[in-house]
Amino acid sequence: MIHSLLVCIMELLRDRCPTLNGMCRNLLWAAKAITGRRQPLSIPRGPSDFGVDRKTGFIPSRPLPKLRGAFKLWEDALQAKLGRHMAEDYRAGERLTSSQWPVLDAMDLVNHVAGSQRAHYVLAYLIHYYVHSMPCKQLKKGTSITIPPSLAAPMMVVARHLRMAPVLTYADTILWNMEQINEDGPMTLDNLRTETLFSGTEDESAFYMSQVQCELLGAELLGVIADVASMHCSQAKDATSIALLSGALDRLTDGLEELDQIIKGIRPTCDPSVFYWRIRPWFVGSSEDHPWIFQGEDACIDLLGPSGGQSSLMHAVDVFLDVDHELRFTRSPAASNANRRADTGFMKRMRRYMPGPHRDYLQYLEQTPIRVRELAEEVPMLKVPYDGAVAALKRLRDSHMRIAVLYVVSAARILPTGCPLAMMVKAMEAKGPSDAGHSIGTGGSEVATLLKAGRDATRRAMLKDN
């Protein structure tokens, strides 16, 4: 009893006191080890406890306020590059003069969640601009890239505080990369626009905003998931609860079908060649060919760029429907040899690129007593709506796979002409067009193999093979 109480206290302290976060994590781990519990379930939790808004989902309820005081230096640098477009600066061979900047103490930001998020967002864009505007002669294979202390030191502080990787992430490019057209208006798609673009193209803005639309729509899906997660296990099989669960699964199916339509609609607004050659190269993170080095840290090679696999929304749906990406369970049809060769740990690994509270939310969902798939196995009335939701998720992944092939695999074979990222394109051309089976996504894995494995894992969640 005492040990269980200790676990609960540490959970509360960890969430309420950012400055005690590291100590609380260690004590919490020890308390859980003693009790044998992975997550305390005695304290009712809701999405808002994890930074999830009822209307906007994982997107903040208001755009992140710009940094002030000494930190305005970073904002001004980003705005200067935006004014001329980062791609144009690259063509002109201009780079940040951040090595001459003072090293600011970002500890002043960590007591403010929005300030920490804004700092991560601004610094991540500046770091990627710094790295990818280096002349190609400095980027021979195996050459490490040292991030200047003025960028590296504060980024490591805010990244550790937010418990996410010190690199450009999905959160930076989608969740935090927007401003309101009318500041007094609502946080709706028609009143939002992208704030930061690498290429300065409408295609890049359309690419981001299609995902913003998915995230805003996803707030309703998260509400459905939260309603089910809050149910008591003892009530789950009564007639009223079964009807509620069936309705929740039907609403989830409708929402996933809407997401599917949004993904299918990206092609007319974002040209695949523009995406692959003018936008995507800026996303690349640290790699074995060019490991990044932050001041006082070892070389980092596991710092991938932003990827749709980092969307906490899709992870939440997977958790709710019990999709097994790691092939932990024996399900039908059996995983193919290609599925087994795929990176089965990819989705789990993508969680470290999420803001810490969002990752905590996924862990919380994993520990809720209501297991929808298990209930659907036991209750005949739930099998059809459950399979309907899984089928909708599979169709969504089918569409995503077709888009990825178009924008990455096929686009890689068409070399551009007149691209402003001339030197970067020349370096990519030297490697040759990507083979269809080995095109690498921004998350660092082979696109076709990875997405097929994710699609097949979703299919295997169905109770009746279809």
Secondary structure, DSSP 8 states (H G I E B T S, - for coil): -HHHHHHHHHHHHHHH-GGGHHHHHHHHHHHHHHHT-SS--SS---GGGGT-BTTTBTS-SS------GGGHHHHHHHHHHHHH-HHHHHHTT----GGGS----GGGTTT-HHHHHHHHHHHHHHHHHHHHTS-GGG--TT--EE--HHHHHHHHHHHHHHTS-SS--HIIIIISSEEESSTTS-SSGGGEEE---SS--HHHHHHHHHHHHHHHHHHHHHHHHHHHHTS-GGGTTSHHHHHHHHHHHHHHHHHHHHHHHHHHTTTTTS-HHHIIIIIGGGG----SSS-EE-TTS-EE-------GGG-HHHHHHHHHHT--TT--S--SS---HHHHHS-TTHHHHHGGGS-HHHHHHHHHHHH-S--HHHHHHH-HHHHHHHHHHHHHHHHHHHHHHHHHIIIIIIGGGS--SS-S-HHHHHHHHHH-S--TTT-B-TTSSBHHHHHHHHHHHHHHT-SS--
